[in-house]
Amino acid sequence: MRKAIVAALLIGGVITGAPGTAAADPGSDAITQKSARNAAQPSTIWLYNGMYLQGSVATMSTGDRDLRDNQYPGTNTSLYNTVSSVDNPTSYTVRLWNGLNLQGTYLDIPPYTAALTLGSMDNAASSIEYW
Ligand SMILES: [Ca+2]
């Protein structure tokens, strides 16, 4: 029986073309501009369904702790276990908890800070507090 030979073709030189569509990071300029717009409403926390302040966005004000009953406007998607980035232009520290009622493990987002990715808290935040 004859063995099929698969040859890998190596193409030298510079690879050009449009940036890959899989790239999630829209670029620091775009993020900075978005964050600056958010800072125009300094009492509002902005929670994004996607990383890098992308996708659906919902706003929260201090005092609302349970993410289960909040949805991204115009969607049927709950914030519960879906938040992937946060812009916090407020003077408060925002603490995301992976459990309900401010329990479990947490991730802090300091004042005037955007968390572009959330690490192990990605799609895991269940409740939120501010101080
Ligand atoms: Ca998400």
Boltz pocket constraint, residues with backbone or C-beta under 6 A from the ligand:
constraints:
  - pocket:
      binder: B
      contacts: [[A, 48], [A, 49], [A, 50], [A, 51], [A, 81], [A, 82], [A, 83], [A, 84], [A, 123]]
      max_distance: 6.0
